[in-house]
């Protein structure tokens, strides 16, 4: 687990640098993506409070502790991409396609050695459809970025097992609801307030490791 924690800390440095390259409302998303990735070496250095780095290290260590070795390449990649998306979404209220969409084939390829690719694809499709329905019914409650993210979470959880899929799917909704209730109780928002939902979906996905 020590190696995983160290690797996670390094990945956290890269996540912080990558997230800094995205803005809330860019004029050109392709140009933004190029700047975010090409400027990564220049920005990739520890600085300030290492919250992102420590969280990523803890997630990597948890996965290395709980999951079978065959699943680790896929799940560690999912953890790295998920952490980046969570940070970006929290800061900008966006889930960039440049990270989300390429993660589908990458995750599928990494899951192939597990022998659970079919379950992963079914899990991804099921959660994608479920979130698609939720978005269609109430588009103000979540964005299409959340729907695309749901497919990735469904793939990772579906590969682990259907119990993990159910837990990951429900936990994200529960965490988001608890945050919304907290805002209401503390009178920091009303019922019409919107907040980034991706970080709660990603945090809920960690239930697949339990």
N, CA, C and O of each residue as an XYZ file, in Angstrom:
840
protein
N       0.815     -1.219      0.000
C       0.000      0.000      0.000
C       0.846      1.265      0.000
O       0.403      2.325     -0.443
N       2.091      1.136      0.513
C       2.962      2.314      0.562
C       3.255      2.806     -0.848
O       3.220      4.006     -1.121
N       3.549      1.846     -1.755
C       3.841      2.249     -3.136
C       2.646      2.951     -3.759
O       2.804      3.917     -4.505
N       1.435      2.458     -3.448
C       0.227      3.056     -4.015
C       0.022      4.468     -3.487
O      -0.345      5.374     -4.235
N       0.263      4.649     -2.193
C       0.111      5.984     -1.604
C       1.107      6.966     -2.219
O       0.754      8.108     -2.514
N       2.355      6.523     -2.412
C       3.359      7.395     -3.024
C       2.984      7.733     -4.468
O       3.101      8.879     -4.902
N       2.533      6.714     -5.203
C       2.101      6.949     -6.581
C       0.911      7.900     -6.607
O       0.824      8.780     -7.464
N      -0.001      7.713     -5.663
C      -1.170      8.582     -5.602
C      -0.799     10.021     -5.303
O      -1.413     10.947     -5.832
N       0.203     10.214     -4.459
C       0.634     11.584     -4.145
C       1.186     12.264     -5.393
O       0.887     13.428     -5.658
N       1.994     11.530     -6.159
C       2.550     12.089     -7.397
C       1.429     12.402     -8.384
O       1.424     13.458     -9.015
N       0.488     11.480     -8.510
C      -0.654     11.716     -9.391
C      -1.440     12.931     -8.918
O      -1.943     13.701     -9.736
N      -1.548     13.107     -7.606
C      -2.237     14.267     -7.062
C      -1.601     15.574     -7.481
O      -2.298     16.555     -7.741
N      -0.270     15.592     -7.547
C       0.440     16.790     -8.029
C       0.029     17.088     -9.463
O      -0.216     18.240     -9.821
N      -0.044     16.035    -10.286
C      -0.442     16.205    -11.690
C      -1.904     16.628    -11.798
O      -2.259     17.448    -12.645
N      -2.748     16.065    -10.937
C      -4.171     16.428    -10.941
C      -4.346     17.906    -10.622
O      -5.114     18.605    -11.284
N      -3.633     18.378     -9.610
C      -3.719     19.793     -9.242
C      -3.296     20.675    -10.425
O      -3.945     21.676    -10.729
N      -2.201     20.287    -11.083
C      -1.697     21.073    -12.209
C      -2.675     21.043    -13.383
O      -2.904     22.064    -14.031
N      -3.247     19.878    -13.653
C      -4.196     19.770    -14.761
C      -5.449     20.578    -14.485
O      -5.925     21.304    -15.357
N      -5.987     20.460    -13.283
C      -7.223     21.160    -12.929
C      -7.061     22.664    -13.044
O      -8.014     23.369    -13.377
N      -5.857     23.164    -12.769
C      -5.609     24.606    -12.837
C      -5.719     25.142    -14.258
O      -5.823     26.353    -14.456
N      -5.697     24.257    -15.245
C      -5.763     24.691    -16.626
C      -7.164     24.849    -17.173
O      -7.329     25.231    -18.331
N      -8.190     24.563    -16.364
C      -9.572     24.651    -16.824
C     -10.293     25.819    -16.168
O     -10.045     26.153    -15.010
N     -11.191     26.431    -16.933
C     -11.902     27.622    -16.487
C     -13.402     27.360    -16.447
O     -13.878     26.404    -17.060
N     -14.154     28.199    -15.731
C     -15.615     27.999    -15.649
C     -16.332     28.138    -16.997
O     -17.263     27.384    -17.281
N     -15.909     29.087    -17.819
C     -16.626     29.336    -19.073
C     -15.645     29.729    -20.177
O     -15.570     30.902    -20.546
N     -14.894     28.762    -20.708
C     -13.885     29.098    -21.719
C     -14.529     29.448    -23.059
O     -15.586     28.928    -23.416
N     -13.876     30.328    -23.778
C     -14.379     30.700    -25.101
C     -14.163     29.582    -26.103
O     -14.962     29.416    -27.025
N     -13.101     28.814    -25.938
C     -12.769     27.727    -26.862
C     -12.302     26.534    -26.030
O     -11.201     26.558    -25.481
N     -13.124     25.497    -25.932
C     -12.799     24.358    -25.076
C     -11.617     23.555    -25.617
O     -10.852     22.980    -24.842
N     -11.465     23.512    -26.947
C     -10.331     22.772    -27.508
C      -9.017     23.471    -27.191
O      -8.037     22.833    -26.806
N      -9.008     24.778    -27.356
C      -7.797     25.534    -27.019
C      -7.496     25.423    -25.530
O      -6.337     25.319    -25.127
N      -8.538     25.445    -24.723
C      -8.349     25.303    -23.276
C      -7.715     23.963    -22.952
O      -6.792     23.888    -22.142
N      -8.212     22.897    -23.588
C      -7.678     21.559    -23.334
C      -6.215     21.465    -23.738
O      -5.409     20.864    -23.027
N      -5.869     22.053    -24.874
C      -4.464     22.038    -25.305
C      -3.583     22.752    -24.286
O      -2.511     22.265    -23.929
N      -4.049     23.917    -23.821
C      -3.263     24.659    -22.832
C      -3.134     23.878    -21.530
O      -2.071     23.863    -20.907
N      -4.219     23.234    -21.126
C      -4.213     22.498    -19.853
C      -3.199     21.361    -19.867
O      -2.496     21.137    -18.882
N      -3.124     20.640    -20.990
C      -2.227     19.482    -21.052
C      -0.795     19.879    -21.413
O       0.155     19.323    -20.862
N      -0.633     20.827    -22.323
C       0.730     21.214    -22.697
C       1.422     21.995    -21.579
O       2.648     21.976    -21.470
N       0.636     22.677    -20.755
C       1.217     23.426    -19.648
C       1.402     22.612    -18.392
O       1.824     23.135    -17.361
N       1.084     21.317    -18.475
C       1.166     20.449    -17.296
C       2.573     20.377    -16.700
O       2.706     20.505    -15.482
N       3.633     20.178    -17.497
C       4.979     20.102    -16.892
C       5.362     21.378    -16.137
O       6.034     21.323    -15.106
N       4.932     22.512    -16.657
C       5.294     23.787    -16.010
C       4.574     23.970    -14.675
O       5.135     24.527    -13.731
N       3.327     23.495    -14.603
C       2.530     23.700    -13.385
C       2.666     22.563    -12.379
O       2.272     22.717    -11.223
N       3.219     21.421    -12.800
C       3.253     20.227    -11.949
C       4.363     20.326    -10.916
O       5.463     19.807    -11.108
N       4.056     20.996     -9.828
C       5.000     21.091     -8.717
C       4.202     21.268     -7.431
O       3.195     21.975     -7.419
N       4.652     20.623     -6.332
C       3.925     20.778     -5.069
C       3.892     22.231     -4.631
O       4.849     22.978     -4.837
N       2.785     22.620     -4.028
C       2.676     23.989     -3.540
C       1.435     24.158     -2.689
O       0.400     23.552     -2.969
N       1.527     24.975     -1.655
C       0.389     25.194     -0.785
C       0.056     23.957      0.046
O       0.894     23.079      0.251
N      -1.163     23.915      0.508
C      -1.596     22.751      1.287
C      -1.856     21.576      0.353
O      -2.639     21.713     -0.587
N      -1.227     20.424      0.582
C      -1.338     19.298     -0.348
C      -2.622     18.475     -0.149
O      -2.558     17.255     -0.002
N      -3.765     19.132     -0.143
C      -5.022     18.422      0.107
C      -5.322     17.443     -1.021
O      -5.633     16.278     -0.774
N      -5.227     17.917     -2.251
C      -5.524     17.054     -3.402
C      -4.551     15.877     -3.435
O      -4.952     14.740     -3.681
N      -3.289     16.152     -3.189
C      -2.278     15.093     -3.219
C      -2.555     14.033     -2.155
O      -2.448     12.838     -2.428
N      -2.909     14.463     -0.949
C      -3.159     13.516      0.143
C      -4.433     12.709     -0.101
O      -4.484     11.519      0.207
N      -5.450     13.348     -0.649
C      -6.684     12.619     -0.964
C      -6.417     11.566     -2.020
O      -6.872     10.429     -1.891
N      -5.686     11.929     -3.063
C      -5.373     10.966     -4.122
C      -4.520      9.823     -3.575
O      -4.720      8.666     -3.944
N      -3.586     10.141     -2.709
C      -2.758      9.101     -2.092
C      -3.612      8.136     -1.272
O      -3.408      6.923     -1.321
N      -4.560      8.674     -0.526
C      -5.432      7.831      0.300
C      -6.310      6.931     -0.567
O      -6.513      5.760     -0.244
N      -6.828      7.476     -1.663
C      -7.671      6.677     -2.560
C      -6.859      5.558     -3.205
O      -7.316      4.417     -3.272
N      -5.680      5.874     -3.670
C      -4.822      4.842     -4.276
C      -4.502      3.747     -3.254
O      -4.547      2.561     -3.580
N      -4.182      4.145     -2.024
C      -3.860      3.163     -0.985
C      -5.063      2.281     -0.669
O      -4.921      1.073     -0.480
N      -6.254      2.890     -0.614
C      -7.464      2.113     -0.350
C      -7.698      1.073     -1.434
O      -7.996     -0.083     -1.134
N      -7.566      1.475     -2.684
C      -7.790      0.538     -3.788
C      -6.756     -0.585     -3.781
O      -7.095     -1.744     -4.019
N      -5.488     -0.242     -3.508
C      -4.441     -1.262     -3.463
C      -4.674     -2.247     -2.327
O      -4.327     -3.424     -2.436
N      -5.259     -1.765     -1.242
C      -5.538     -2.616     -0.081
C      -6.728     -3.533     -0.323
O      -6.695     -4.704      0.055
N      -7.784     -3.008     -0.953
C      -9.047     -3.728     -1.023
C      -9.263     -4.526     -2.313
O     -10.007     -5.507     -2.312
N      -8.634     -4.124     -3.390
C      -8.980     -4.710     -4.674
C      -7.944     -5.735     -5.130
O      -6.768     -5.649     -4.776
N      -8.403     -6.708     -5.922
C      -7.508     -7.722     -6.484
C      -6.563     -7.068     -7.484
O      -6.934     -6.095     -8.141
N      -5.340     -7.597     -7.607
C      -4.349     -6.983     -8.501
C      -4.831     -6.803     -9.939
O      -4.466     -5.826    -10.592
N      -5.641     -7.730    -10.437
C      -6.094     -7.630    -11.827
C      -6.917     -6.372    -12.082
O      -6.953     -5.871    -13.206
N      -7.579     -5.858    -11.045
C      -8.437     -4.686    -11.194
C      -7.678     -3.364    -11.016
O      -8.171     -2.302    -11.397
N      -6.488     -3.440    -10.441
C      -5.810     -2.207    -10.036
C      -5.491     -1.251    -11.184
O      -5.747     -0.055    -11.044
N      -4.943     -1.715    -12.317
C      -4.652     -0.740    -13.384
C      -5.878      0.075    -13.787
O      -5.792      1.293    -13.942
N      -7.015     -0.593    -13.956
C      -8.236      0.111    -14.362
C      -8.733      1.033    -13.263
O      -9.100      2.177    -13.531
N      -8.749      0.551    -12.036
C      -9.317      1.342    -10.949
C      -8.402      2.498    -10.547
O      -8.882      3.561    -10.155
N      -7.094      2.296    -10.642
C      -6.189      3.407    -10.347
C      -6.300      4.490    -11.426
O      -6.235      5.682    -11.127
N      -6.467      4.064    -12.675
C      -6.700      5.069    -13.723
C      -8.016      5.805    -13.459
O      -8.083      7.030    -13.565
N      -9.064      5.046    -13.113
C     -10.359      5.664    -12.821
C     -10.249      6.631    -11.652
O     -10.882      7.687    -11.650
N      -9.438      6.264    -10.649
C      -9.252      7.146     -9.493
C      -8.545      8.434     -9.898
O      -8.914      9.516     -9.442
N      -7.536      8.323    -10.749
C      -6.799      9.517    -11.195
C      -7.704     10.432    -12.020
O      -7.773     11.637    -11.779
N      -8.400      9.838    -13.002
C      -9.298     10.644    -13.834
C     -10.446     11.208    -13.003
O     -10.849     12.356    -13.188
N     -10.967     10.396    -12.088
C     -12.082     10.842    -11.255
C     -11.697     11.971    -10.336
O     -12.471     12.910    -10.145
N     -10.497     11.896     -9.756
C     -10.045     12.978     -8.889
C      -9.891     14.274     -9.676
O     -10.280     15.345     -9.209
N      -9.321     14.168    -10.875
C      -9.175     15.360    -11.716
C     -10.536     15.957    -12.052
O     -10.717     17.172    -11.977
N     -11.488     15.112    -12.421
C     -12.819     15.601    -12.758
C     -13.511     16.218    -11.541
O     -14.200     17.231    -11.663
N     -13.329     15.610    -10.375
C     -13.955     16.149     -9.163
C     -13.417     17.537     -8.839
O     -14.182     18.442     -8.506
N     -12.099     17.703     -8.936
C     -11.487     19.003     -8.639
C     -11.934     20.053     -9.652
O     -12.276     21.177     -9.287
N     -11.926     19.671    -10.925
C     -12.338     20.616    -11.971
C     -13.803     20.999    -11.804
O     -14.159     22.172    -11.916
N     -14.650     20.009    -11.536
C     -16.077     20.288    -11.389
C     -16.337     21.194    -10.189
O     -17.162     22.104    -10.264
N     -15.640     20.949     -9.092
C     -15.832     21.762     -7.888
C     -15.415     23.211     -8.130
O     -16.039     24.140     -7.617
N     -14.358     23.392     -8.914
C     -13.847     24.739     -9.161
C     -14.590     25.465    -10.279
O     -14.739     26.686    -10.233
N     -15.058     24.720    -11.284
C     -15.595     25.366    -12.482
C     -17.029     24.977    -12.813
O     -17.630     25.560    -13.715
N     -17.593     23.997    -12.094
C     -18.930     23.455    -12.410
C     -18.976     22.885    -13.826
O     -19.970     23.031    -14.536
N     -17.883     22.235    -14.221
C     -17.786     21.596    -15.522
C     -17.104     20.247    -15.376
O     -16.264     20.047    -14.500
N     -17.487     19.313    -16.264
C     -16.819     18.023    -16.378
C     -16.342     17.905    -17.825
O     -17.098     17.445    -18.681
N     -15.116     18.307    -18.113
C     -14.655     18.412    -19.499
C     -14.682     17.085    -20.259
O     -14.221     16.056    -19.764
N     -15.235     17.136    -21.476
C     -15.280     15.953    -22.332
C     -13.890     15.434    -22.666
O     -13.715     14.242    -22.918
N     -12.901     16.320    -22.670
C     -11.548     15.916    -23.047
C     -10.971     14.900    -22.066
O     -10.036     14.174    -22.404
N     -11.517     14.845    -20.868
C     -11.113     13.826    -19.887
C     -12.124     12.690    -19.845
O     -11.742     11.521    -19.812
N     -13.398     13.023    -19.845
C     -14.444     12.012    -19.677
C     -14.523     11.044    -20.855
O     -14.489      9.830    -20.656
N     -14.626     11.557    -22.056
C     -14.889     10.697    -23.209
C     -13.736      9.722    -23.529
O     -13.999      8.542    -23.759
N     -12.471     10.176    -23.550
C     -11.393      9.201    -23.802
C     -11.266      8.152    -22.705
O     -10.678      7.093    -22.928
N     -11.807      8.429    -21.529
C     -11.703      7.475    -20.430
C     -12.532      6.217    -20.682
O     -12.250      5.169    -20.101
N     -13.541      6.304    -21.531
C     -14.345      5.109    -21.840
C     -13.499      4.017    -22.490
O     -13.427      2.914    -21.947
N     -12.851      4.279    -23.639
C     -12.039      3.206    -24.227
C     -10.836      2.820    -23.376
O     -10.447      1.653    -23.344
N     -10.243      3.801    -22.683
C      -9.090      3.479    -21.834
C      -9.505      2.531    -20.715
O      -8.824      1.542    -20.447
N     -10.619      2.835    -20.068
C     -11.088      1.987    -18.963
C     -11.489      0.606    -19.478
O     -11.213     -0.402    -18.827
N     -12.131      0.555    -20.632
C     -12.520     -0.740    -21.202
C     -11.287     -1.592    -21.488
O     -11.275     -2.788    -21.199
N     -10.259     -0.980    -22.051
C      -9.029     -1.715    -22.363
C      -8.361     -2.222    -21.089
O      -7.886     -3.357    -21.049
N      -8.320     -1.399    -20.061
C      -7.681     -1.804    -18.807
C      -8.482     -2.862    -18.055
O      -7.923     -3.635    -17.277
N      -9.790     -2.892    -18.288
C     -10.631     -3.896    -17.628
C     -10.637     -5.233    -18.351
O     -11.083     -6.237    -17.794
N     -10.150     -5.258    -19.572
C     -10.174     -6.481    -20.374
C      -9.510     -7.664    -19.679
O     -10.066     -8.762    -19.716
N      -8.333     -7.495    -19.040
C      -7.692     -8.652    -18.381
C      -8.474     -9.215    -17.200
O      -8.208    -10.340    -16.778
N      -9.420     -8.476    -16.660
C     -10.181     -8.968    -15.508
C     -11.201    -10.031    -15.903
O     -11.685    -10.772    -15.047
N     -11.530    -10.114    -17.187
C     -12.569    -11.043    -17.630
C     -13.970    -10.570    -17.329
O     -14.932    -11.325    -17.467
N     -14.088     -9.310    -16.914
C     -15.397     -8.755    -16.518
C     -15.810     -7.585    -17.410
O     -16.591     -6.725    -17.001
N     -15.284     -7.564    -18.620
C     -15.587     -6.434    -19.491
C     -17.069     -6.358    -19.841
O     -17.632     -5.266    -19.914
N     -17.699     -7.501    -20.055
C     -19.132     -7.488    -20.377
C     -19.943     -6.872    -19.242
O     -20.817     -6.036    -19.471
N     -19.641     -7.297    -18.009
C     -20.341     -6.722    -16.854
C     -20.049     -5.230    -16.731
O     -20.921     -4.446    -16.358
N     -18.808     -4.845    -17.048
C     -18.446     -3.427    -16.980
C     -19.246     -2.613    -17.990
O     -19.747     -1.536    -17.668
N     -19.365     -3.124    -19.202
C     -20.112     -2.399    -20.232
C     -21.600     -2.335    -19.892
O     -22.249     -1.313    -20.113
N     -22.129     -3.417    -19.362
C     -23.544     -3.412    -18.955
C     -23.759     -2.433    -17.799
O     -24.734     -1.682    -17.781
N     -22.837     -2.453    -16.840
C     -22.947     -1.522    -15.712
C     -22.844     -0.089    -16.155
O     -23.578      0.770    -15.665
N     -21.931      0.186    -17.089
C     -21.800      1.543    -17.600
C     -23.047      1.993    -18.343
O     -23.521      3.113    -18.152
N     -23.581      1.114    -19.193
C     -24.779      1.469    -19.949
C     -25.974      1.692    -19.026
O     -26.771      2.606    -19.237
N     -26.092      0.840    -17.992
C     -27.232      0.950    -17.087
C     -27.213      2.269    -16.319
O     -28.236      2.945    -16.210
N     -26.043      2.633    -15.789
C     -25.975      3.882    -15.011
C     -26.059      5.101    -15.933
O     -26.589      6.142    -15.545
N     -25.542      4.969    -17.135
C     -25.663      6.057    -18.110
C     -27.132      6.328    -18.430
O     -27.568      7.479    -18.473
N     -27.889      5.251    -18.655
C     -29.318      5.402    -18.953
C     -30.066      5.968    -17.755
O     -30.918      6.843    -17.910
N     -29.751      5.470    -16.555
C     -30.414      5.946    -15.347
C     -30.201      7.448    -15.159
O     -31.154      8.185    -14.905
N     -28.973      7.893    -15.280
C     -28.698      9.325    -15.134
C     -29.252     10.119    -16.302
O     -29.626     11.282    -16.149
N     -29.305      9.490    -17.472
C     -29.912     10.163    -18.612
C     -31.384     10.440    -18.378
O     -31.887     11.503    -18.740
N     -32.073      9.489    -17.775
C     -33.484      9.679    -17.446
C     -33.643     10.789    -16.406
O     -34.516     11.648    -16.528
N     -32.783     10.757    -15.377
C     -32.845     11.802    -14.343
C     -32.592     13.180    -14.946
O     -33.252     14.153    -14.581
N     -31.633     13.262    -15.873
C     -31.347     14.547    -16.517
C     -32.533     14.998    -17.373
O     -32.863     16.183    -17.400
N     -33.175     14.056    -18.072
C     -34.308     14.395    -18.929
C     -35.487     14.894    -18.095
O     -36.175     15.840    -18.478
N     -35.710     14.245    -16.947
C     -36.828     14.634    -16.087
C     -36.582     15.987    -15.442
O     -37.494     16.806    -15.336
N     -35.334     16.223    -15.006
C     -35.017     17.470    -14.312
C     -33.637     17.962    -14.740
O     -32.665     17.779    -14.006
N     -33.535     18.580    -15.907
C     -32.229     19.004    -16.423
C     -31.544     20.066    -15.579
O     -30.331     20.243    -15.690
N     -32.288     20.777    -14.737
C     -31.656     21.791    -13.884
C     -30.926     21.165    -12.704
O     -30.094     21.818    -12.076
N     -31.227     19.903    -12.396
C     -30.621     19.252    -11.232
C     -29.227     18.703    -11.536
O     -28.424     18.533    -10.618
N     -28.930     18.427    -12.788
C     -27.618     17.918    -13.168
C     -27.371     18.233    -14.632
O     -28.299     18.556    -15.374
N     -26.112     18.136    -15.043
C     -25.757     18.426    -16.419
C     -25.449     17.165    -17.201
O     -25.380     16.073    -16.637
N     -25.264     17.323    -18.497
C     -24.904     16.176    -19.325
C     -23.537     15.619    -18.941
O     -23.265     14.435    -19.138
N     -22.678     16.478    -18.390
C     -21.383     15.988    -17.919
C     -21.545     14.940    -16.831
O     -20.780     13.978    -16.772
N     -22.543     15.124    -15.966
C     -22.820     14.136    -14.920
C     -23.282     12.815    -15.531
O     -22.934     11.741    -15.041
N     -24.065     12.903    -16.597
C     -24.554     11.694    -17.271
C     -23.377     10.917    -17.859
O     -23.297      9.698    -17.711
N     -22.472     11.621    -18.520
C     -21.298     10.960    -19.102
C     -20.407     10.357    -18.011
O     -19.867      9.263    -18.173
N     -20.264     11.074    -16.916
C     -19.477     10.557    -15.793
C     -20.106      9.297    -15.213
O     -19.398      8.373    -14.812
N     -21.432      9.261    -15.169
C     -22.137      8.100    -14.616
C     -21.773      6.822    -15.370
O     -21.647      5.758    -14.764
N     -21.603      6.924    -16.692
C     -21.223      5.744    -17.467
C     -19.886      5.176    -17.031
O     -19.725      3.958    -16.956
N     -18.924      6.044    -16.742
C     -17.609      5.587    -16.282
C     -17.695      4.930    -14.911
O     -17.083      3.889    -14.670
N     -18.464      5.549    -14.015
C     -18.636      4.968    -12.681
C     -19.314      3.612    -12.785
O     -18.936      2.662    -12.099
N     -20.318      3.529    -13.647
C     -21.014      2.264    -13.845
C     -20.103      1.178    -14.386
O     -20.228      0.017    -13.998
N     -19.186      1.538    -15.280
C     -18.235      0.555    -15.812
C     -17.334      0.008    -14.722
O     -17.171     -1.204    -14.584
N     -16.745      0.921    -13.943
C     -15.820      0.494    -12.892
C     -16.526     -0.359    -11.846
O     -16.015     -1.404    -11.441
N     -17.698      0.086    -11.410
C     -18.431     -0.651    -10.377
C     -18.997     -1.957    -10.926
O     -18.994     -2.973    -10.230
N     -19.484     -1.939    -12.170
C     -20.039     -3.152    -12.763
C     -19.002     -4.247    -12.902
O     -19.323     -5.427    -12.761
N     -17.743     -3.867    -13.179
C     -16.680     -4.859    -13.288
C     -16.408     -5.534    -11.949
O     -16.087     -6.721    -11.897
N     -16.539     -4.773    -10.874
C     -16.290     -5.333     -9.538
C     -17.424     -6.253     -9.110
O     -17.181     -7.287     -8.487
N     -18.668     -5.884     -9.440
C     -19.825     -6.704     -9.072
C     -21.076     -5.859     -8.979
O     -21.005     -4.640     -8.823
N     -22.212     -6.505     -9.072
C     -23.464     -5.740     -9.087
C     -23.811     -5.155     -7.732
O     -24.489     -4.131     -7.655
N     -23.357     -5.791     -6.662
C     -23.540     -5.175     -5.338
C     -22.756     -3.868     -5.253
O     -23.242     -2.872     -4.716
N     -21.533     -3.886     -5.792
C     -20.717     -2.667     -5.823
C     -21.377     -1.615     -6.704
O     -21.325     -0.425     -6.394
N     -22.000     -2.048     -7.805
C     -22.679     -1.116     -8.708
C     -23.814     -0.397     -7.989
O     -23.942      0.824     -8.079
N     -24.634     -1.162     -7.278
C     -25.761     -0.572     -6.549
C     -25.252      0.393     -5.483
O     -25.775      1.497     -5.336
N     -24.227     -0.030     -4.741
C     -23.682      0.816     -3.678
C     -23.124      2.120     -4.243
O     -23.386      3.192     -3.697
N     -22.358      2.036     -5.331
C     -21.766      3.232     -5.923
C     -22.835      4.166     -6.484
O     -22.742      5.386     -6.352
N     -23.854      3.573     -7.113
C     -24.927      4.381     -7.695
C     -25.716      5.119     -6.618
O     -26.025      6.299     -6.779
N     -26.041      4.446     -5.539
C     -26.845      5.055     -4.480
C     -26.030      6.026     -3.631
O     -26.546      7.056     -3.197
N     -24.766      5.703     -3.396
C     -23.948      6.528     -2.506
C     -23.751      7.933     -3.064
O     -23.763      8.905     -2.309
N     -23.570      8.047     -4.377
C     -23.403      9.368     -4.971
C     -24.623     10.235     -4.764
O     -24.509     11.412     -4.423
N     -25.802      9.649     -4.973
C     -27.046     10.388     -4.760
C     -27.205     10.783     -3.298
O     -27.614     11.901     -2.985
N     -26.875      9.846     -2.403
C     -27.017     10.108     -0.967
C     -26.087     11.230     -0.515
O     -26.505     12.121      0.225
N     -24.843     11.192     -0.948
C     -23.888     12.230     -0.545
C     -24.316     13.600     -1.075
O     -24.220     14.604     -0.368
N     -24.787     13.633     -2.321
C     -25.265     14.898     -2.876
C     -26.456     15.431     -2.115
O     -26.555     16.632     -1.866
N     -27.373     14.531     -1.741
C     -28.555     14.950     -0.988
C     -28.175     15.468      0.397
O     -28.732     16.462      0.864
N     -27.228     14.799      1.053
C     -26.794     15.244      2.380
C     -26.145     16.623      2.310
O     -26.348     17.454      3.196
N     -25.366     16.865      1.260
C     -24.745     18.179      1.098
C     -25.810     19.248      0.889
O     -25.734     20.326      1.478
N     -26.798     18.956      0.053
C     -27.874     19.917     -0.200
C     -28.649     20.223      1.081
O     -28.989     21.375      1.349
N     -28.925     19.186      1.866
C     -29.648     19.381      3.124
C     -28.823     20.234      4.088
O     -29.361     21.097      4.781
N     -27.506     19.983      4.124
C     -26.624     20.766      4.989
C     -26.662     22.243      4.609
O     -26.718     23.111      5.480
N     -26.633     22.526      3.309
C     -26.712     23.915      2.859
C     -28.018     24.567      3.289
O     -28.039     25.727      3.698
N     -29.109     23.809      3.194
C     -30.408     24.348      3.584
C     -30.476     24.607      5.081
O     -30.963     25.650      5.517
N     -29.988     23.654      5.865
C     -30.035     23.790      7.321
C     -29.189     24.972      7.775
O     -29.570     25.705      8.687
N     -28.048     25.148      7.136
C     -27.156     26.250      7.514
C     -27.550     27.567      6.843
O     -26.906     28.599      7.030
N     -28.627     27.502      6.056
C     -29.160     28.675      5.357
C     -28.127     29.339      4.448
O     -28.067     30.563      4.329
N     -27.318     28.493      3.811
C     -26.349     29.004      2.849
C     -26.865     28.884      1.419
O     -26.202     29.314      0.475
N     -28.052     28.296      1.263
C     -28.653     28.155     -0.053
C     -30.134     27.847      0.130
O     -30.571     27.435      1.204
N     -30.905     28.058     -0.955
C     -32.305     27.664     -0.921
C     -32.505     26.446     -1.810
O     -31.537     25.899     -2.337
N     -33.755     26.014     -1.982
C     -34.022     24.787     -2.728
C     -33.693     24.903     -4.210
O     -33.529     23.890     -4.890
N     -33.598     26.109     -4.707
C     -33.285     26.296     -6.129
C     -31.787     26.373     -6.399
O     -31.369     26.476     -7.552
N     -30.978     26.322     -5.342
C     -29.527     26.457     -5.506
C     -28.959     25.252     -6.260
O     -29.424     24.123     -6.102
N     -27.950     25.521     -7.077
C     -27.263     24.475     -7.820
C     -25.826     24.360     -7.322
O     -25.222     25.353     -6.916
N     -25.288     23.157     -7.354
C     -23.908     22.934     -6.949
C     -23.338     21.787     -7.775
O     -24.098     20.971     -8.296
N     -22.021     21.711     -7.902
C     -21.421     20.624     -8.682
C     -21.749     19.263     -8.076
O     -21.524     19.033     -6.887
N     -22.278     18.369     -8.899
C     -22.690     17.060     -8.400
C     -21.624     15.989     -8.642
O     -21.611     14.955     -7.974
N     -20.720     16.249     -9.617
C     -19.706     15.264     -9.951
C     -18.854     14.792     -8.777
O     -18.628     13.590     -8.645
N     -18.371     15.697     -7.917
C     -17.546     15.237     -6.792
C     -18.265     14.238     -5.879
O     -17.634     13.331     -5.336
N     -19.559     14.398     -5.712
C     -20.313     13.474     -4.853
C     -20.510     12.125     -5.544
O     -20.475     11.080     -4.894
N     -20.716     12.151     -6.855
C     -20.799     10.902     -7.612
C     -19.483     10.128     -7.503
O     -19.479      8.912     -7.312
N     -18.373     10.849     -7.626
C     -17.066     10.207     -7.597
C     -16.743      9.688     -6.194
O     -16.208      8.590     -6.042
N     -17.070     10.479     -5.175
C     -16.854     10.008     -3.792
C     -17.703      8.772     -3.506
O     -17.239      7.835     -2.856
N     -18.945      8.767     -3.991
C     -19.816      7.616     -3.799
C     -19.292      6.382     -4.489
O     -19.525      5.266     -4.024
N     -18.581      6.561     -5.601
C     -18.037      5.428     -6.347
C     -17.014      4.654     -5.540
O     -16.763      3.485     -5.834
N     -16.416      5.270     -4.533
C     -15.442      4.570     -3.701
C     -16.061      3.419     -2.927
O     -15.351      2.567     -2.394
N     -17.392      3.398     -2.868
C     -18.059      2.272     -2.189
C     -17.749      0.944     -2.854
O     -17.884     -0.108     -2.228
N     -17.335      0.975     -4.123
C     -17.002     -0.288     -4.799
C     -15.814     -0.984     -4.146
O     -15.613     -2.183     -4.344
N     -15.025     -0.243     -3.370
C     -13.863     -0.847     -2.717
C     -14.200     -1.457     -1.354
O     -13.336     -2.054     -0.712
N     -15.440     -1.309     -0.915
C     -15.804     -1.855      0.394
C     -16.440     -3.196      0.224
O     -16.820     -3.828      1.210
